[in-house]
């Protein structure tokens, strides 16, 4: 069963993966800022949405 804390951990893990992905690339011409930004935004959106859904619904 999913909990809202689990949803937060899932979202934070995507944010952390995006930050690590950005930092590992170094500072070159081929820096992929769009991919890292999308991972970070995906993690924040997932954490926010799933937390609101799971805390608001008593049936889950």
C-alpha positions as CSV (number, residue, x, y, z in Angstrom):
1,X,0.0,0.0,0.0
2,X,1.3,3.4,-0.9
3,X,1.6,6.2,1.7
4,X,2.2,9.9,1.2
5,X,5.7,9.6,2.7
6,X,6.5,7.0,0.1
7,X,5.3,9.4,-2.6
8,X,7.6,12.1,-1.2
9,X,10.5,9.8,-1.2
10,X,9.8,8.8,-4.8
11,X,9.6,12.4,-5.9
12,X,12.8,13.3,-4.0
13,X,14.6,10.5,-5.6
14,X,13.8,11.8,-9.1
15,X,14.9,15.3,-8.1
16,X,18.2,13.8,-6.7
17,X,18.7,11.8,-9.9
18,X,18.2,15.0,-12.0
19,X,20.7,16.9,-9.8
20,X,23.3,14.1,-10.0
21,X,22.7,13.9,-13.8
22,X,23.4,17.6,-14.1
23,X,26.5,17.5,-11.9
24,X,28.1,14.4,-13.5
25,X,28.1,15.9,-17.0
26,X,30.8,18.5,-16.2
27,X,30.9,21.8,-17.9
28,X,31.3,21.3,-21.6
29,X,29.6,22.2,-24.8
30,X,27.4,19.1,-24.6
31,X,25.8,19.9,-21.3
32,X,22.3,18.6,-21.3
33,X,20.4,21.1,-19.1
34,X,17.0,20.2,-20.6
35,X,17.2,16.6,-19.5
36,X,18.3,17.5,-16.0
37,X,15.6,20.1,-15.7
38,X,12.9,17.7,-16.9
39,X,14.0,15.1,-14.3
40,X,13.9,17.7,-11.5
41,X,10.5,19.1,-12.5
42,X,9.2,15.5,-13.0
43,X,10.2,14.6,-9.4
44,X,8.8,17.8,-7.9
45,X,5.5,17.3,-9.8
46,X,5.2,13.6,-8.9
47,X,5.9,14.3,-5.2
48,X,3.4,17.2,-5.1
49,X,0.6,15.3,-7.0
50,X,0.9,12.0,-5.3
51,X,1.2,13.5,-1.8
52,X,-1.9,15.6,-2.3
53,X,-3.8,12.6,-3.8
54,X,-2.8,10.1,-1.1
55,X,-3.2,12.5,1.9
56,X,-6.6,13.6,0.6
57,X,-8.1,10.2,-0.1
58,X,-9.0,8.1,2.9
59,X,-9.8,5.0,0.8
60,X,-6.3,4.3,-0.4
